[in-house]
């Protein structure tokens, strides 16, 4: 598999009122073209910082990121980000929200007719053709996130960055969107980097799971290859021994190797923080 993105020896520090805070230390990772990689770890382990660095929203204190032979130093349309909050413009319709991204990226490159067809194509990918003229306030949270994904895909990015995109959704909607994302990724062969706190989601969707150590100075702890055949069916996987084994490996890392202890309670008993 051709390496598309290379993260090399990243350090990231922030100046705070209490002094210097080292968020990341010596993070290195190679991601292949068309690969789906999930980042998982306890809160504060620097997952979002890694994503923001790849997205060009932050500049590393040390180290660098190379995307297809070019250094990442700023945001660009070859990297689209989907956040947990859909960030749709409330005064624009579903169509207009996607159209805004398409016009920004493809003005002068596509004709008006080509842009129209491209917007329609990407909304069809996320099954939102029935709500083209509705505004965000008129559709559900799951539909808003579908539009956010369509808007990101419409930029035709080399890398799709997803920061807990389904974290605020109910379980059934989340499952439907996971299935939609698998279908889209299989069709388009996008490279995807996703942050999640959900172990089952990570195992279901990923080719590899990158498990981060606890912060501060977090780094890559372990990388787990998910060798389950595709396409994947969540019901069939539920009783699959290999799926159970992979899921256990992630849980073991989070709750045994990277046990996170919160401040003692009134009874002075340390408690283990949940992964999500």
Residue pairs with C-beta under 8 A, 6 or more apart in sequence:
1 32
1 33
1 34
1 35
2 32
2 33
3 30
3 31
3 32
3 33
4 31
4 32
4 33
4 35
4 67
4 68
4 158
4 159
4 191
5 30
5 31
5 54
5 65
5 66
5 67
5 68
5 159
5 191
5 193
6 29
6 30
6 31
6 65
6 66
7 27
7 28
7 29
7 30
7 31
7 50
7 53
7 54
7 63
7 65
8 28
8 63
8 64
8 65
8 66
9 26
9 27
9 28
9 62
9 63
9 64
10 24
10 26
10 27
10 28
10 50
10 53
10 60
10 62
10 63
10 64
10 65
11 22
11 24
11 25
11 26
11 27
11 60
11 61
11 62
11 63
12 22
12 23
12 24
12 46
12 49
12 53
12 58
12 60
12 61
13 20
13 21
13 22
13 23
13 61
14 20
14 21
14 23
15 21
21 216
22 216
22 217
23 46
23 49
23 215
23 216
23 217
23 218
24 46
24 49
24 50
24 60
24 217
24 218
24 219
25 217
25 218
25 219
26 63
26 219
27 46
27 50
27 63
27 218
27 219
27 220
28 63
28 220
29 37
29 210
29 220
29 223
31 37
31 159
31 191
31 193
32 191
33 189
33 191
34 189
34 190
34 191
35 191
35 192
35 207
35 208
36 185
36 191
36 192
36 194
36 205
36 206
36 207
36 208
37 192
37 193
37 194
37 206
37 207
37 208
37 209
37 210
38 193
38 194
38 195
38 196
38 201
38 202
38 205
38 206
38 208
38 209
38 210
39 47
39 50
39 51
39 193
39 194
39 195
39 196
39 210
39 212
40 47
40 195
40 196
40 197
40 199
40 202
40 209
40 210
40 211
40 212
40 250
40 254
40 275
41 47
41 211
41 212
41 213
41 214
41 218
41 221
41 254
41 258
41 275
42 214
42 254
42 258
42 260
42 273
42 275
43 197
43 260
43 273
44 214
44 215
44 216
44 218
45 212
45 213
45 214
45 215
45 218
46 212
46 215
46 218
47 195
47 212
48 163
48 195
49 58
50 212
51 81
51 161
51 163
51 193
51 195
52 58
53 59
53 60
53 65
53 72
54 65
54 67
54 72
54 79
54 159
54 161
54 193
55 75
55 79
55 81
55 161
56 72
56 73
56 74
56 75
56 76
56 79
57 75
59 73
64 71
64 72
65 71
65 72
66 72
67 78
67 79
67 158
67 159
68 78
68 158
72 79
77 104
77 105
77 155
77 156
77 157
78 157
78 158
78 159
79 157
79 158
79 159
79 161
80 151
80 152
80 153
80 155
80 157
80 159
80 160
80 161
81 152
81 161
81 162
81 163
82 145
82 148
82 149
82 152
82 160
82 161
82 162
82 163
82 165
83 148
83 163
83 164
83 165
84 163
84 164
84 165
84 167
84 168
85 168
86 136
86 141
86 144
86 145
86 147
86 148
87 148
88 97
88 136
88 144
88 147
88 148
88 151
89 96
89 97
89 100
89 136
90 135
90 136
90 137
91 135
92 100
92 135
93 132
93 133
93 134
93 135
94 123
94 128
94 131
94 132
94 133
94 134
94 135
94 136
94 139
94 147
95 119
95 123
95 132
95 133
97 136
97 147
97 151
98 119
98 122
98 123
98 147
98 150
98 151
98 154
99 115
99 119
100 151
101 151
101 152
101 154
101 155
102 110
102 115
102 118
102 119
102 154
102 155
103 115
105 154
105 155
105 156
106 114
106 115
106 118
110 118
118 154
119 154
120 129
122 150
122 151
122 153
122 154
123 129
123 132
123 147
123 150
125 150
125 153
125 184
125 187
126 146
126 147
126 149
126 150
126 153
126 180
126 184
127 146
127 180
128 143
128 146
128 147
128 150
131 138
131 139
131 143
136 144
136 147
139 147
140 173
141 168
141 169
141 173
142 169
142 170
142 173
142 174
142 176
142 177
145 165
145 166
145 169
145 177
146 177
146 180
148 165
149 165
149 177
149 180
149 181
149 184
152 160
153 160
153 184
153 188
153 190
157 190
158 190
158 191
159 190
159 191
159 192
159 193
160 190
160 191
160 192
160 193
161 192
161 193
161 194
162 192
162 193
162 194
162 195
163 194
163 195
164 195
164 196
164 197
165 177
165 194
166 173
166 174
166 177
166 178
166 196
166 198
166 201
167 196
167 197
167 198
169 177
174 201
175 234
178 201
178 204
178 205
178 234
179 234
181 192
181 205
182 204
182 205
182 230
182 231
182 232
184 190
185 192
186 230
186 231
194 202
194 205
194 206
196 202
197 275
197 276
198 276
199 247
199 250
199 251
199 254
199 275
200 247
202 209
202 250
203 209
203 226
203 228
203 243
203 246
203 247
203 250
204 232
204 234
204 237
206 226
207 225
207 226
208 223
208 224
208 225
208 226
209 223
209 224
209 226
209 250
210 220
210 223
211 220
211 221
211 222
211 223
211 224
211 250
211 253
211 254
211 258
212 218
212 219
212 220
212 221
213 219
213 220
213 221
213 258
214 258
214 260
221 253
221 257
221 258
222 253
222 257
224 246
224 249
224 250
226 246
227 242
228 237
228 240
228 242
228 243
228 246
237 243
251 275
254 275
255 272
255 275
259 272
260 272
260 273
261 270
261 271
261 272
261 273
262 270
262 271
262 272
262 273
264 270
265 271
